[in-house]
Amino acid sequence: MSNATFLLAGIPGLEADGPWISIPFCSMYLIAILGNGLILFVIKTQQNLHEPMYLFLSMLSVTDLGLSVSTLPTTFSIFLFNTREIGIDVCLAQLFSIHTFSVMESSVLLAMAFDRFVAIRYPLRYTSTLTSARIGNIGLAIIIRSSGLHIPSVILLKRLPYSKIQPLSHSYCLYPDVMKMACADTTPSSFYGLFVVLSSLGLDSVLIVLSYIMILQTVLSITSWQERLKALNTCVSHICVTLLFYTPLISLSMINRFEKKALPQSQILLSYLHLLLPQCSIPLHTA
């Protein structure tokens, strides 16, 4: 087990074009890292931006930076240097980081939906409800929830036996991918993985939809069309980022469940879109 090595994968059929493929990936990573870094710098240095909406935006930028740093080393090592081997311990550390930051991003998107709900439905209580202390507690709860859910995942995978060399499907380690490589019964790991998805991403998405249903009810009760558009305009960026985060994820889940003959390229592309597109979209939407 301790000597197990995984072989990361690029894009099937395009292995020889790795250096060229790295160019758009490099551009996306550059936008994500510099853009989110700039957002954090501006929010920190501008006192008038120390408001709930921008504090949640800074949390989202931190999670996106975390996701970028988690996937960048192995992605570029494959496309630029064709280095595919990764040890089991490094692989488990990477998948823990990727899944933890993914759940953190989902949690922050939920917190931002709650922020918009309070701002539109209870504008007079907005500042008294979302104080800096409460936002700090929300951030701490997000960290504890996200990391706490995935510590057992790593423990379950660490206890499984693997062959010495196992090929994976992506240029980074993911929980389902590593679990399938085990040479033992993975039923407990599979059930726990399903529990994590339903209790985090699944629950968050449902609560976000419910938040916007209540926001829409409030907006429709406003008599002035200008006020309606003004209220909805404050939600546009959040809705776009949320759709960019969840749409590839839902599509990937549907393909894995129902399209057993789906091309591996489509699954890999959706995985890249899920992890990279939201990170690049936040700087563009806030520009």
LUMLUM-735239 format. One line per field, with one value per residue (C-alpha): x, y, z; residue in three letters. Coordinates in nm, 3 decimals, m for minus. Layout:
# LUMLUM-735239
X	c(X, ...)
Y	c(Y, ...)
Z	c(Z, ...)
aa	c(ALA, ...)
This chain:
# LUMLUM-735239
X	c(0.000, 0.269, 0.453, 0.144, 0.190, m0.081, m0.042, m0.222, m0.377, m0.390, m0.655, m0.691, m0.574, m0.398, m0.098, 0.148, m0.006, 0.053, 0.265, 0.001, m0.283, m0.098, m0.138, m0.516, m0.478, m0.197, m0.418, m0.706, m0.484, m0.325, m0.666, m0.782, m0.474, m0.407, m0.775, m0.869, m0.550, m0.640, m0.992, m0.850, m0.602, m0.869, m1.116, m0.846, m0.717, m1.052, m1.234, m1.564, m1.564, m1.561, m1.927, m2.096, m2.128, m1.758, m1.643, m1.824, m1.668, m1.323, m1.405, m1.498, m1.170, m0.974, m1.146, m1.077, m0.711, m0.703, m0.852, m0.606, m0.306, m0.442, m0.467, m0.199, 0.120, 0.008, m0.180, 0.127, 0.365, 0.163, 0.106, 0.454, 0.683, 0.470, 0.541, 0.255, 0.359, 0.227, 0.269, m0.030, 0.029, 0.065, m0.240, m0.452, m0.334, m0.430, m0.777, m0.842, m0.746, m0.952, m1.269, m1.237, m1.207, m1.492, m1.725, m1.598, m1.689, m2.035, m2.079, m1.968, m2.210, m2.486, m2.376, m2.382, m2.735, m2.836, m2.667, m2.873, m3.191, m3.143, m3.043, m3.354, m3.614, m3.501, m3.296, m3.341, m3.201, m2.919, m2.626, m2.750, m2.803, m2.478, m2.225, m1.850, m1.853, m2.131, m1.960, m1.640, m1.836, m1.989, m1.640, m1.514, m1.816, m1.748, m1.385, m1.480, m1.761, m1.558, m1.244, m1.438, m1.637, m1.326, m1.093, m1.282, m1.263, m0.884, m0.876, m1.105, m0.892, m0.566, m0.678, m0.757, m0.502, m0.388, m0.175, 0.172, 0.088, m0.264, m0.376, m0.617, m0.855, m0.756, m0.449, m0.523, m0.650, m1.023, m1.200, m1.412, m1.117, m0.881, m1.152, m1.208, m0.840, m0.865, m0.819, m1.087, m1.452, m1.515, m1.880, m1.818, m1.610, m1.873, m2.157, m1.958, m1.870, m2.240, m2.321, m2.062, m2.198, m2.562, m2.492, m2.274, m2.314, m2.663, m2.796, m2.629, m2.779, m3.129, m3.095, m2.963, m3.267, m3.500, m3.326, m3.384, m3.746, m3.799, m3.597, m3.815, m4.131, m4.002, m3.902, m4.242, m4.411, m4.228, m4.455, m4.187, m4.027, m3.710, m3.679, m3.740, m3.462, m3.231, m3.288, m3.238, m2.927, m2.749, m2.797, m2.681, m2.310, m2.386, m2.634, m2.381, m2.100, m2.337, m2.450, m2.089, m2.003, m2.298, m2.380, m2.061, m2.083, m2.443, m2.366, m2.067, m2.278, m2.547, m2.289, m2.131, m2.472, m2.655, m2.410, m2.183, m2.056, m1.977, m1.644, m1.377, m1.287, m1.631, m1.597, m1.247, m1.356, m1.650, m1.420, m1.182, m1.475, m1.609, m1.275, m1.143, m1.434, m1.580, m1.232, m1.186, m1.541, m1.528, m1.260, m1.440, m1.780, m1.638, m1.431)
Y	c(0.000, 0.251, 0.181, 0.230, 0.472, 0.629, 0.739, 1.064, 1.116, 1.402, 1.431, 1.097, 1.119, 1.452, 1.342, 1.463, 1.812, 1.868, 2.186, 2.346, 2.239, 2.397, 2.745, 2.783, 2.615, 2.853, 3.147, 3.023, 2.964, 3.306, 3.477, 3.282, 3.347, 3.709, 3.802, 3.652, 3.786, 4.134, 4.101, 4.013, 4.303, 4.558, 4.439, 4.443, 4.789, 4.963, 5.025, 5.099, 4.740, 4.585, 4.495, 4.151, 4.108, 4.182, 3.978, 3.677, 3.757, 3.750, 3.407, 3.288, 3.420, 3.235, 2.905, 2.960, 3.028, 2.708, 2.507, 2.658, 2.575, 2.223, 2.125, 2.340, 2.137, 1.803, 1.953, 2.138, 1.853, 1.638, 1.887, 2.042, 1.762, 1.447, 1.355, 1.128, 0.939, 1.045, 0.866, 0.755, 1.000, 1.300, 1.183, 1.159, 1.502, 1.648, 1.491, 1.608, 1.961, 1.958, 1.818, 2.035, 2.356, 2.243, 2.203, 2.532, 2.704, 2.549, 2.661, 3.017, 3.032, 2.930, 3.198, 3.455, 3.347, 3.402, 3.743, 3.843, 3.707, 3.916, 4.226, 4.210, 4.077, 4.250, 4.554, 4.742, 4.448, 4.369, 4.525, 4.414, 4.056, 4.007, 4.157, 4.101, 3.858, 3.649, 3.646, 3.529, 3.250, 3.151, 3.134, 2.919, 2.686, 2.649, 2.549, 2.298, 2.148, 2.116, 1.968, 1.754, 1.584, 1.478, 1.362, 1.027, 1.001, 1.007, 0.758, 0.517, 0.537, 0.509, 0.175, 0.018, m0.202, m0.101, m0.255, m0.108, 0.104, 0.222, 0.454, 0.734, 0.923, 1.285, 1.505, 1.528, 1.289, 1.267, 1.054, 0.834, 0.782, 0.663, 0.452, 0.253, 0.154, m0.035, m0.412, m0.468, m0.405, m0.030, m0.032, 0.168, 0.424, 0.446, 0.503, 0.762, 0.942, 0.956, 1.088, 1.365, 1.473, 1.475, 1.648, 1.918, 1.995, 1.845, 2.020, 2.350, 2.354, 2.289, 2.567, 2.809, 2.737, 2.788, 3.117, 3.246, 3.134, 3.350, 3.633, 3.617, 3.625, 3.937, 4.105, 4.038, 4.205, 4.532, 4.765, 4.963, 4.792, 4.993, 4.874, 4.516, 4.536, 4.704, 4.423, 4.148, 4.318, 4.262, 3.886, 3.849, 3.785, 3.535, 3.347, 3.326, 3.196, 2.946, 2.811, 2.785, 2.588, 2.346, 2.292, 2.100, 1.908, 1.799, 1.715, 1.506, 1.319, 1.247, 1.115, 0.890, 0.756, 0.709, 0.734, 0.436, 0.469, 0.839, 0.950, 0.990, 1.327, 1.465, 1.361, 1.506, 1.832, 1.871, 1.802, 2.078, 2.316, 2.244, 2.316, 2.600, 2.796, 2.935, 3.045, 3.248, 3.383, 3.560, 3.816, 3.871, 3.925, 4.165, 4.360)
Z	c(0.000, 0.097, m0.232, m0.450, m0.737, m0.951, m1.312, m1.384, m1.728, m1.973, m2.243, m2.428, m2.788, m2.737, m2.536, m2.802, m2.796, m2.425, m2.461, m2.686, m2.457, m2.166, m2.321, m2.259, m1.922, m1.831, m1.933, m1.717, m1.415, m1.464, m1.475, m1.169, m0.953, m1.049, m1.063, m0.728, m0.572, m0.695, m0.552, m0.210, m0.225, m0.320, m0.055, 0.213, 0.130, 0.068, 0.397, 0.219, 0.087, 0.435, 0.396, 0.410, 0.033, m0.028, 0.271, 0.125, m0.212, m0.050, 0.097, m0.253, m0.392, m0.121, m0.208, m0.578, m0.508, m0.302, m0.588, m0.836, m0.618, m0.559, m0.926, m1.093, m1.009, m1.147, m1.444, m1.567, m1.488, m1.731, m2.012, m2.005, m1.886, m1.931, m1.567, m1.466, m1.155, m0.815, m0.483, m0.279, 0.006, m0.225, m0.420, m0.103, 0.008, m0.329, m0.340, 0.017, m0.084, m0.406, m0.248, 0.062, m0.139, m0.368, m0.071, 0.070, m0.257, m0.253, 0.109, 0.032, m0.263, m0.021, 0.226, m0.056, m0.149, 0.214, 0.202, m0.104, 0.059, 0.374, 0.175, m0.045, 0.197, 0.518, 0.404, 0.733, 0.931, 0.687, 0.875, 1.217, 1.096, 0.905, 1.143, 1.102, 1.396, 1.241, 0.904, 1.076, 1.246, 0.913, 0.760, 1.048, 1.017, 0.644, 0.709, 0.981, 0.773, 0.454, 0.610, 0.861, 0.587, 0.396, 0.672, 0.695, 0.314, 0.324, 0.611, 0.422, 0.106, 0.300, 0.451, 0.112, m0.071, m0.420, m0.691, m0.722, m1.031, m1.115, m1.398, m1.310, m1.541, m1.474, m1.434, m1.060, m0.794, m0.722, m0.462, m0.698, m0.932, m0.658, m0.492, m0.814, m0.815, m0.484, m0.480, m0.214, m0.136, m0.159, m0.046, 0.276, 0.084, m0.188, 0.058, 0.250, m0.073, m0.163, 0.185, 0.150, m0.189, m0.075, 0.257, 0.102, m0.267, m0.286, 0.023, m0.067, m0.417, m0.282, m0.023, m0.288, m0.508, m0.211, m0.130, m0.481, m0.479, m0.169, m0.326, m0.637, m0.424, m0.249, m0.577, m0.736, m0.441, m0.521, m0.718, m0.903, m1.204, m1.155, m0.796, m0.909, m1.167, m0.917, m0.665, m0.925, m1.064, m0.732, m0.780, m1.142, m1.072, m0.796, m1.017, m1.302, m1.079, m0.915, m1.253, m1.372, m1.058, m1.052, m1.423, m1.518, m1.189, m1.250, m1.614, m1.508, m1.250, m1.513, m1.758, m1.494, m1.390, m1.719, m2.012, m1.966, m2.326, m2.299, m2.443, m2.173, m2.329, m2.240, m1.876, m1.849, m2.016, m1.776, m1.483, m1.599, m1.654, m1.305, m1.140, m1.358, m1.506, m1.178, m1.068, m1.386, m1.392, m1.054, m1.156, m1.488, m1.323, m1.067, m1.320)
aa	c(MET, SER, ASN, ALA, THR, PHE, LEU, LEU, ALA, GLY, ILE, PRO, GLY, LEU, GLU, ALA, ASP, GLY, PRO, TRP, ILE, SER, ILE, PRO, PHE, CYS, SER, MET, TYR, LEU, ILE, ALA, ILE, LEU, GLY, ASN, GLY, LEU, ILE, LEU, PHE, VAL, ILE, LYS, THR, GLN, GLN, ASN, LEU, HIS, GLU, PRO, MET, TYR, LEU, PHE, LEU, SER, MET, LEU, SER, VAL, THR, ASP, LEU, GLY, LEU, SER, VAL, SER, THR, LEU, PRO, THR, THR, PHE, SER, ILE, PHE, LEU, PHE, ASN, THR, ARG, GLU, ILE, GLY, ILE, ASP, VAL, CYS, LEU, ALA, GLN, LEU, PHE, SER, ILE, HIS, THR, PHE, SER, VAL, MET, GLU, SER, SER, VAL, LEU, LEU, ALA, MET, ALA, PHE, ASP, ARG, PHE, VAL, ALA, ILE, ARG, TYR, PRO, LEU, ARG, TYR, THR, SER, THR, LEU, THR, SER, ALA, ARG, ILE, GLY, ASN, ILE, GLY, LEU, ALA, ILE, ILE, ILE, ARG, SER, SER, GLY, LEU, HIS, ILE, PRO, SER, VAL, ILE, LEU, LEU, LYS, ARG, LEU, PRO, TYR, SER, LYS, ILE, GLN, PRO, LEU, SER, HIS, SER, TYR, CYS, LEU, TYR, PRO, ASP, VAL, MET, LYS, MET, ALA, CYS, ALA, ASP, THR, THR, PRO, SER, SER, PHE, TYR, GLY, LEU, PHE, VAL, VAL, LEU, SER, SER, LEU, GLY, LEU, ASP, SER, VAL, LEU, ILE, VAL, LEU, SER, TYR, ILE, MET, ILE, LEU, GLN, THR, VAL, LEU, SER, ILE, THR, SER, TRP, GLN, GLU, ARG, LEU, LYS, ALA, LEU, ASN, THR, CYS, VAL, SER, HIS, ILE, CYS, VAL, THR, LEU, LEU, PHE, TYR, THR, PRO, LEU, ILE, SER, LEU, SER, MET, ILE, ASN, ARG, PHE, GLU, LYS, LYS, ALA, LEU, PRO, GLN, SER, GLN, ILE, LEU, LEU, SER, TYR, LEU, HIS, LEU, LEU, LEU, PRO, GLN, CYS, SER, ILE, PRO, LEU, HIS, THR, ALA)
